Amino acid sequence: MDATDDALGVRKLGHRHFVGGDGDMWERIGRLQFDFLVGRGLRSDHVLLDFACGSLRGGIHFIPHLDAGNYLGFDKSFDLVALGVMNELGHDRFTERRPEFVVNGRFDLSEFTRKPDFVIAQSIFTHLVADDIRRALAAIASIAKPTTQVFATYFLREHAHANPTESHSRRNFYYLPDEMRSFGAASGWKLEDIGDWGHPRGQRMARYHRG
């Protein structure tokens, strides 16, 4: 799905529903991300990269928690980010907390001015082909610290399942833990498969790290 298709989808479905935030899922999954990372040691003085931040389902919890300037949001959809800032975060909090945003469809993170301590990639690898996951992890590695931790969700492939041939924002992709491990190996990431973390749609959690 290209940027034009995404923009049309956002306008049709709305900035919450497009990212799977229908009903109470918006608040539940946003809060789940926040509580999980805080439980893993995220402090206000850490820098967080919200990879595929979308319309700030997690961002509205992370941004007030972090020191000003310590939230980095990346997405390919300008519409989602703009609507999230306008309708969820608000002008005053945006001005006060000074989050940084980079928007492109190339996984190019070079414009960020800070290196992340933590990365959350919630419900993005679930929509990507293997080559794009490798590209995403390589891009994160290019701006990471030696101690950076990446937490990424994925759907577990429990039986023979043919994934779509192209990445798509509205289709699901399924992988084995060993595949998730291999995706990060080329860019120096090691994998800890955390597994179940309470996601209401059954997405598992993987942790990538250098040490």
ChimeraX attribute file (.defattr): number of C-alpha atoms within 10 A of each C-alpha:
attribute: neighborCount
match mode: 1-to-1
recipient: residues
	/A:1	11
	/A:2	12
	/A:3	14
	/A:4	10
	/A:5	10
	/A:6	20
	/A:7	16
	/A:8	12
	/A:9	16
	/A:10	20
	/A:11	12
	/A:12	11
	/A:13	13
	/A:14	16
	/A:15	26
	/A:16	21
	/A:17	15
	/A:18	20
	/A:19	22
	/A:20	15
	/A:21	18
	/A:22	14
	/A:23	10
	/A:24	8
	/A:25	17
	/A:26	17
	/A:27	15
	/A:28	15
	/A:29	20
	/A:30	19
	/A:31	17
	/A:32	16
	/A:33	22
	/A:34	20
	/A:35	14
	/A:36	14
	/A:37	17
	/A:38	13
	/A:39	10
	/A:40	11
	/A:41	10
	/A:42	19
	/A:43	16
	/A:44	17
	/A:45	13
	/A:46	17
	/A:47	22
	/A:48	29
	/A:49	28
	/A:50	24
	/A:51	25
	/A:52	21
	/A:53	27
	/A:54	26
	/A:55	30
	/A:56	27
	/A:57	27
	/A:58	22
	/A:59	27
	/A:60	20
	/A:61	18
	/A:62	24
	/A:63	25
	/A:64	17
	/A:65	19
	/A:66	19
	/A:67	18
	/A:68	19
	/A:69	18
	/A:70	25
	/A:71	26
	/A:72	25
	/A:73	25
	/A:74	25
	/A:75	23
	/A:76	21
	/A:77	22
	/A:78	19
	/A:79	20
	/A:80	24
	/A:81	23
	/A:82	17
	/A:83	19
	/A:84	21
	/A:85	19
	/A:86	13
	/A:87	13
	/A:88	17
	/A:89	20
	/A:90	13
	/A:91	11
	/A:92	9
	/A:93	16
	/A:94	17
	/A:95	10
	/A:96	13
	/A:97	17
	/A:98	16
	/A:99	20
	/A:100	18
	/A:101	19
	/A:102	19
	/A:103	19
	/A:104	13
	/A:105	11
	/A:106	12
	/A:107	21
	/A:108	17
	/A:109	23
	/A:110	12
	/A:111	11
	/A:112	16
	/A:113	12
	/A:114	18
	/A:115	18
	/A:116	23
	/A:117	20
	/A:118	23
	/A:119	23
	/A:120	22
	/A:121	22
	/A:122	23
	/A:123	22
	/A:124	24
	/A:125	24
	/A:126	25
	/A:127	22
	/A:128	24
	/A:129	19
	/A:130	21
	/A:131	11
	/A:132	17
	/A:133	20
	/A:134	20
	/A:135	18
	/A:136	24
	/A:137	21
	/A:138	20
	/A:139	17
	/A:140	23
	/A:141	20
	/A:142	14
	/A:143	17
	/A:144	20
	/A:145	15
	/A:146	11
	/A:147	12
	/A:148	21
	/A:149	21
	/A:150	26
	/A:151	23
	/A:152	24
	/A:153	24
	/A:154	26
	/A:155	21
	/A:156	18
	/A:157	14
	/A:158	9
	/A:159	9
	/A:160	7
	/A:161	10
	/A:162	9
	/A:163	17
	/A:164	14
	/A:165	10
	/A:166	14
	/A:167	22
	/A:168	17
	/A:169	18
	/A:170	13
	/A:171	13
	/A:172	18
	/A:173	22
	/A:174	23
	/A:175	19
	/A:176	14
	/A:177	19
	/A:178	10
	/A:179	11
	/A:180	24
	/A:181	18
	/A:182	16
	/A:183	23
	/A:184	21
	/A:185	16
	/A:186	13
	/A:187	18
	/A:188	14
	/A:189	21
	/A:190	18
	/A:191	21
	/A:192	15
	/A:193	18
	/A:194	14
	/A:195	17
	/A:196	12
	/A:197	15
	/A:198	13
	/A:199	14
	/A:200	10
	/A:201	9
	/A:202	14
	/A:203	20
	/A:204	21
	/A:205	22
	/A:206	22
	/A:207	20
	/A:208	22
	/A:209	19
	/A:210	17
	/A:211	11
